[in-house]
Amino acid sequence: MSCKKKLISLLSLMIIATFMLSACDPDKMQLYINAKAGDKYHYNVTMKQISKTSVSEYETSISQKVAFDFSIRVDDVKSNGDLDLTYTYDRIRLKMDLDDLEYYFDSDSNNYDDIGELYENIVGKQFNIRMTKSGKIKEVKGLDEFLGSLTGPLKANGNEDIFGLDFLNQLENTLLEGFGENTIKNDIGQLTNYLPDKKVNVGDTWTVKEKIDQLNMKIETETTYSFDRLENGIAYISVTGTYKTKDPLSASNNGLKMNTYMEGNIEGNIQANTENGFIVNGEMRQNIKGHMKFEGIDIDLSALGLDMGNLEFPIESTSVITFSSEKVN
């Protein structure tokens, strides 16, 4: 073989080796849920929200704080990496301020009213999830019994005579929607949706697009995650995104119809354990604006300067959601 051919062969081998090394970048990592049967985790999710709306010169503000503590048990890990998980609600706290009205509930306290009793029924309840190692929820089980235990007491103890059947049916539907399969998938998915479908390195970004069907509202989100740094096995990831309703949230009661339109942005940060894929700490801030449009109102509101044919109220909402987890065994 001539020297020229040897040089060409050597250069070809060097190019191939370079591609092989770049394809096997030792700094890149695949983030995924990595747990074993018997593992247990404790999660806390807390949401603080302030919503404002105005009617003519009147302004109404609602402030609420909701906190859920729940435990996760890994029951089984399949050969393909799918995980069977049991979720248990351990504690619920709720605080709401509506102008001069205030409501507070803590499931650890025995001092609560009939509405609080509905939330108390949630504590200790379980449901089961099958999740892929990339964080996608494939199946939710045990919801029929779970939801039945919530809605069953609604029409007992004379509540139908006190509140009326229409109100109780509406409350039942709200509970079914608020803790139904779509809502569970969306809420639990918030803790794992960040997982990329490729290996990533510090400095990389990836975008996740979602279509969420929750509480009769179709929501489209587009979220970009940026891998900022890696310290002591923790991936620090910043988050930005957009949020909008594809179709309005529709609700009706006694002939009164309401459509709600919303859009906004999301920003925040998460810290993920690269060993098991679970989020250790995180905070998301949602800024949402929109309007509510009413139909079917048969009362005269002209004294308030309101046009009955075009009754719309602006709404503005700011939510801060924090979540944390720890392995307990």
N, C-alpha and C positions, 0 to 999 in steps of 0.2 A: 504494500500500500504506500502510495506517495505521501510526502510530507503534507501536501495540500489537502489530500483526502483525510489524513489523520487529524489535521487541524479542524476540518469541517465536522468530523465525527465527534471530536472533543467538544466543540462549541455546541453541537446538538445535544449532547449529554448534559452539558452545563445548563442549557435552556430548560430541558426537561426537569432537571433537578430543582431549578429555581421555581418552576410552576408547582412541583410537588411540595416544596417547602412552604410556598405561599398558601397552598390549599390546606396544609396541616398546621396553620398558624397556632403555636402553642398558647398564645395569649387569648385566643377566642374561646368562649365557653357557651355551652348550651344550657340555658336556664329552664328547668322543668321541676315538677313536683316529684321529689325523691323521698319517699317515706316507706316504712315497713309496717306490716301488720302488728297491731298492739300499740303503736305510737299514739300519743294523746296530746292535743294542743288546746290552749285556751285563747279565745278571740274576744276582743271588745271593739264594737263599732259605735261611734257617737256622732250624732248629727245636730248641729246648731243652725237654726234657720230663722231668718227675719223676712217676713213678707209684708208688702205695703200695697194698698190700693186706695183710690180716691173716687168719690162720688160727688160731683159738683165741687163745693168747697170743703167737703168733709173727707178726712183721711183716716183710714183704719190700718192699724199695724198689728200683726200677729207674730209673736216670738215663741219659738218652741225648741226644746232640747229633748232628744230621744236617744237613749243609750241601751244597747243590747249586749249582754255577755252570753256567749255560748261556747260549748266545748265540742271538739271534734275528735272522734275516735276512728283510727284506721282499722277497718275490719279485715280487709284482704287486699292484696296487690296481685293483679293478674299477670300472666306471662308477657302480655303486650304493654304492661305498664299502667293499665287502668286501675283506679283505686276505688274500693267500696268504702264509703265513709258514713258515719252516723253523727248527725248534728243534734245537739240538745240545748234548748234554751235554759240558761241558768239564772238570769236576772234581767229585769226590765225596769228602766226609769223613764219617766215622762214628766216634763214641765212645760206648761203652756200659758202664755199671757196674751189675752185678747183685750186690748184697751185696758179697762179697769177690772176685767175678770181674770182670775188666776186659777190654774188647776195643776195639781202635783200628784204623782203616783210613783211609788217604789215598791217593787214586789217583795223586797226584804222586810217591809213594814206590814203589819196586820191592820193598819188603819186606812181603809179605802172604801169607796162607795161602790154602787152597782156597776158603773162603767169600769172602775178599777178592777172589779172582780173578773171582767172579761179578759183584761190583760193578765191577771193572776193565773187564769186558766192556761195561759201559754207556757208558763214556767214549768220545766220538767218534761215538756212534750218533745218528741223526737221525730225526725224524718231521715231518710236514707238517700244518699246520692252516689251515683257512679260517675267518676270524673276521669278524663284522660290525663296522662302525665303532663300534657301541655295546658291543662287548666280548663278544658272545655267540658261542660256538664252534659252528659249523654242521657241521664235518666234520673228522675226523682221518684222515690217510693215512700209510702206511708202517709201521704197527705190526706187521704180520705178520713182515716181515723183521727189525724191531727186536727183537721178542719171541723170534723163532727164534734169534737170535744169543745171547740170554741163556740160554734153556733148553736149547739144543743140547748144550753141554759138560757138562750135569749128569750124564748117564748114560755119559759117556766115561771113559777112563783108569781103569777098574776101580772107579769110584765106587759102582756098583750093589752090588758085593761088600762094599765097606767100610761104606756107610751103609744099604743095604737099599732095595728098590724102593719100598716104601710111603713111606718118608721122602722119597725123591727125587721121587716123584709129588706129595707134599704140598708140597714146596719149589717144584716147578714151578708148581703151582696158585697158590701164594702170589705168585710172581713175575708170573704172568699177571694176577692181580688187582691187584697193587701197581703194575704199569706198563701196565694195560689201558686201553681207550678211556675208560671212565667215570672212572677215576682221573686220567688225563691231563686230561680236560675239567674235572674238579673242581679239580685243582691249578693249572692254568693260569688257570682262571676266577677264582681268588682274587685275581689281579692286575688283573682288569678288571671284576669284578662290581659295583664301587662306582659305575660310570657310571650317572647318572640318565637316564631316558627323557624328560626335559623340561629346559627352560632353568632355571638356578638362579642365585641371588644369595647373597651373604654373609648368613647368618642362616637360610637355608632348610634344611629336612630332607627326607629321602626314605627310604623303607623298601623293602628287597628281601627277598622270601620265596623260599626255595629248598627243593627236595626232592632230596637227594643219594643216589645209590645207589653205594656204595663199599665194597669188601671185604666183600660179602654183608651190608652193613648199610645200612638205610634211615634217613637222617638228615633232620630238618627244622630249618631255620634261619630266623630272622627278624632281620634286621640293619637298624639305623637309622643313617644317615649324616647328620652335621651339618656344614654349610659354615661353619666358624668365622671364617676370615679369608683374605684374598688379599694376598700380598706378592711382588713381583718375578716375577709370572707363575706362582707356586706356590700352589695351593689347599690350605689346611690343613683337614683334615676329621677330625672325631672319630667314633668308631665304638662302638656298643653293640648287643648282641644276645643272643639265646637259642639254645640248641642242645639237641636231644633226639633219641633214637632212636624212630622210629615203631614199628619191629619190632626185636626183639633181634638182636644179632650172634650168629649160630650157627656153631659149629665142632664137628667130631667127629674122633676118631682112635681106631682099635682099639676101637670100641664105646663110648668115653667121649664124652659129649655135653656141650657147654658153651653156655649162652646168656648174653649180656652186655647189660645195660640201662644206659643212660647219659643224663644231662642236665646242663646247665650254662649258663654265660654267657660272652659274648665282649665284650671291650672293648679299645680301642686307638686308634690315630691313623694317618693316612696323609698324605703330601704328594704331590700330583699335579701334573705339568707341564700347565698349561692349554693349551699350544701343541700338544702331541702326545697328551695323554691318558694317558701312561704314569705309573705310580707311581715317584717318585724315591726316596722312603724310606717305610718303614712298619713298624709294630709292632703285633701282635695278641697278646692274652693270653686263653687259654681256661682256665677253671676247670670241671672236669668231675667229677661224682660218680656212682656207680652201684653195681651189684653183679653178680657172676657166679654163675650157678646151674648146678650139675653134675648129670648123670644118668648112670647106667650104671656106677657105681663098684662093683666087686665085692671090695673089700678092707675089712677092719674098721678103722675110724678112731675107734672109741669111746674108745681110750686118750687121744686128743687132745680128747675132749669134743665130738666132731662127730656130728651126727645124719645118718645115711646117707640117710634119706628126705627131708631138707630141707637139702642142703649148699649154702650160699650164702656167698660171700666179698664183703665190701665193697671197693670200689676207689675211689681218688681220684687225679686226675691234673691237673697244672698244666703248660700248654704256653705258651711264648713264641716267637712266630714273627716274625722280622724279614726284610724284603726290601728290596732296593735295585736301582736300574738306572741305567745311563748310556748315552748315545748314543756310539758309538765311531767314527762317520764323519760 
